[in-house]
Amino acid sequence: MRNFVRTVFLSGMVLVLILAVPAAAESSTITSISPEVGYTGTTTTVTITGTDFNTSSVDVRLEMDDKSDITATISSHTSTLIVCRFTLSSSRTKGAWDLVVENEDGTEVVESEGFSIRSPMKLTSISPELAQANDDDVEVSVDGSGLSGVTSLYLTNSYYGTVTASLDEVDSTGVTGIFDLTDVTDATYDVCVVDDFGTVECDLEFDVTTDEVGGIDISSTPTGASIYVDSEYMGTTPDIIEDLAEGYHKVSLVKAGYNDWGKLVKVTSGDTTSIEADLETITLVTTMRTQEPVTTAPASAPAATTRVTSSLTVPTPWPTGTATQESPLGMFVIIAAVGVAIVAVRR
C-alpha cells in the first residue's frame, strides 16, 4: 500500500512539473514571396505569406553579405500576410538576396536567397523586321539589355493571336529564336519576351507580310541607275527585284546627270512585271544678265559769264613816238587820252 501511495505521489509530482513548464512559442515561417524579383530603378510591391507573424509590428528587409540592407516599407500585415514595398535604386547590387522578417520580440525568419534584384529588361532592335507568311524557318534576333533570364520570345497581335519562337541563344544583350509562320496572318505583331520570374516586356514590332509575291524586271537607258522600291535601295539597273508583295509599289530611278524617274508599278502574284525607263539628261539653263548702260552725270556746266561790251571807242593815242620812262611827254599823252574818254562817257 505504501508503495502504491508513493507511486501515485511521484506521478502527480511529474504531472505538476509538466504543467508548470510554459509551452514553447510558435516560430514564424515564410511560405511564399510574390514576386520573387525586383528591377533596379523601380519600387516593387511584395506580398509575403507565412505563419505566426507578429500582429503588432514586423520589419522586412533584404540582406546580402558586405552590402547595406534594403528595408521595406510595410503597407499592411497580419499573422499570415505581409504586404510591403522595396525601393531599388539603380546602384543596388544585382543578384540573390536573403529576405528577413523580424517580429517585434526580435525573433527572425529568413528565406535564404528568396528575392532577386535584376536590371530591367529592355528591347532595342530586331533583325529582320519582317518576314513572309508561311515561312516555317524564320530566324529572328532581338537585341537589348537585362535579357539573361529570358525564357520565352513571342509575337502577338490582339486579333490574330500569338506565335512563340523556339529559343536558340540567350544572353544579357540578346535573344535569338526561330519562328514558324505557317498559316500566320499577315499583320503587324508586338515582339515580347518573358523572364524566369514571369515578367513580360514588349517594346518592338514585327511585320508578317503576304506570301503572295511577284517581281519587277527593271532596265534603263542609260544603265547603272540606282533602284529604289518603296524608298528602299535595291541595286542598279538592269535588275530583277523579287519577292515583292502583290499590289502597287513605288519605283524610283536615280542617276547623276539625269532627272529622277518614278512610277507606280503593279506587282502580280507569281508574275514578273517588266519596265523600261528612258532617263532624260538634266538641261542646264544659263541665265544671261543684260548689263544696264551706266549713265554718267555730266560735269557741272561752268558758271555763265556775262560779258559787257562797251560801245565806247577809245581814241587811238596820237602817234608821238616811243615814250620812255624819263620822257614827260608819254605821261602827258596818257592823261590826255583818259580825259577825252571821260568827257565822251558824260555826253
PEURBEL-V819984 format. One record per backbone hydrogen bond with DSSP energy under -0.5 kcal/mol. CO is the residue of the C=O (numbers start at 1). NH is the residue of the N-H. If there is no record, write none. Layout:
CO_NH ; CO_NH
This chain:
1_5 ; 2_6 ; 3_7 ; 4_8 ; 5_9 ; 6_10 ; 7_11 ; 8_12 ; 9_13 ; 10_14 ; 11_15 ; 12_16 ; 13_17 ; 14_18 ; 15_19 ; 16_20 ; 17_21 ; 18_21 ; 29_51 ; 32_49 ; 34_47 ; 36_116 ; 38_118 ; 39_42 ; 42_44 ; 42_88 ; 44_46 ; 44_86 ; 46_48 ; 46_84 ; 47_34 ; 47_49 ; 48_82 ; 49_31 ; 49_32 ; 51_29 ; 57_104 ; 59_102 ; 60_72 ; 61_100 ; 62_70 ; 63_98 ; 64_67 ; 69_71 ; 70_62 ; 72_74 ; 73_85 ; 76_83 ; 79_53 ; 80_50 ; 81_78 ; 82_48 ; 83_75 ; 83_76 ; 84_46 ; 85_73 ; 86_44 ; 86_88 ; 87_89 ; 88_41 ; 88_42 ; 89_92 ; 95_117 ; 97_115 ; 98_63 ; 98_100 ; 99_111 ; 100_61 ; 100_102 ; 101_103 ; 101_109 ; 102_59 ; 103_106 ; 107_103 ; 109_101 ; 110_112 ; 111_99 ; 111_114 ; 115_97 ; 116_38 ; 117_95 ; 118_40 ; 122_145 ; 125_143 ; 127_141 ; 129_207 ; 131_209 ; 132_135 ; 134_136 ; 135_181 ; 137_139 ; 138_179 ; 140_177 ; 141_127 ; 142_175 ; 143_124 ; 143_125 ; 145_122 ; 147_150 ; 149_196 ; 152_194 ; 153_165 ; 154_192 ; 155_163 ; 156_190 ; 157_161 ; 161_157 ; 163_155 ; 165_167 ; 166_178 ; 169_176 ; 171_174 ; 172_147 ; 173_144 ; 174_171 ; 175_142 ; 176_168 ; 176_169 ; 177_140 ; 178_166 ; 179_138 ; 179_181 ; 181_134 ; 181_184 ; 187_208 ; 189_206 ; 190_156 ; 190_192 ; 191_203 ; 191_204 ; 192_154 ; 193_201 ; 194_151 ; 194_152 ; 195_198 ; 199_195 ; 201_193 ; 204_191 ; 206_189 ; 206_208 ; 207_131 ; 207_209 ; 208_187 ; 209_133 ; 211_213 ; 212_246 ; 213_270 ; 214_244 ; 215_273 ; 216_218 ; 216_241 ; 217_275 ; 218_238 ; 218_239 ; 219_277 ; 221_279 ; 225_237 ; 226_254 ; 227_234 ; 227_235 ; 228_230 ; 228_252 ; 229_232 ; 232_229 ; 235_227 ; 237_224 ; 239_218 ; 239_241 ; 240_242 ; 241_216 ; 244_214 ; 247_267 ; 249_251 ; 249_265 ; 250_230 ; 251_263 ; 252_228 ; 253_261 ; 254_226 ; 255_258 ; 257_282 ; 261_253 ; 263_251 ; 263_265 ; 265_249 ; 267_247 ; 268_271 ; 271_215 ; 273_217 ; 275_219 ; 277_221 ; 277_279 ; 280_259 ; 282_284 ; 283_285 ; 284_286 ; 285_287 ; 286_288 ; 288_290 ; 290_292 ; 293_295 ; 294_296 ; 295_297 ; 304_306 ; 305_307 ; 306_308 ; 307_309 ; 308_310 ; 312_314 ; 313_315 ; 318_320 ; 321_323 ; 324_327 ; 327_330 ; 327_331 ; 328_332 ; 329_333 ; 330_334 ; 331_335 ; 332_336 ; 333_337 ; 334_338 ; 335_339 ; 336_340 ; 337_341 ; 338_342 ; 339_343 ; 340_344 ; 341_345 ; 342_346 ; 343_347
